[in-house]
């Protein structure tokens, strides 16, 4: 662990003040008996993440949230969002948006690609804030415990697509719908507008043998101060429209995933039509 919870608590109080501490104290989470949940999340680290991400969320990307009432207040659910931006800031901003706009606050559990767990220091900090490895067992345990999973079905191809393909959804993995059907969880589609323009990628260098899939070559040294717009759609009730055994039917799972992809696409089109500009 990079530092103990007491240090995270002190830093979150110093950087974020009473509002950050209040959110952490109202956080809905399952204490495994020692302050952490079974996957290593701890409220003091959630508060620390809240405090350090707040300047980006509030002042740099000036995130606007639309339709957060569609996020279930309790019980299992899966947030399925588009992915983009060369570096995964969109995941952090969506995590913040969910945490800020749910009552009581819910810490979404981002399902990370395999290489995230190999990153020194960061992998532990991410886990303390709620990130989990993308194994079937982890997803099952979290959904059965009534948690809120955050999944980017495009995966790395979404975040790494060239600028000319912005807002074009890449291959849409179907595992989120198989999980939702099997473990009786609605899927909330999410469209993130803004991240596609934050750091245009002009090239990338493959890194064979490295835990990272490639080294991106962006057009800018730092992300641009684009304005993020996060759009949540009505939950897609795969838990009601399909039987649990349909999770073993590839055709039914494909059908459900196509519904989610279409809903995310529609949210992106709406967000693009309604925004006034990239930076406003």
Secondary structure, 3 states (H helix, E strand, C coil): CCCCHHHHHHHHHHHHCHHHHHHHHCCCCCCCCCCECCCCCEHHHHHHHHHHHHHHHHHHCCCEEECHHHCCCCCCEEEEECCCCCCCHHHHHHHHHHHHCCCCCCCCEEEECHHHHHCCCHHHHHHHHCCEECCHHHHHHHHHCCCEEEECCCCHHHHCCCHHHCCCCCCCCCHHHHHHHHCCCEEEEEEEECHHHCCCEEEEEECCCCCCCEEEEECCCCCCCCCCEEEECCCECHHHHCCHHHHHCHHHHHHHHHHHHHHHHHHHHHHHHHCCCCCC
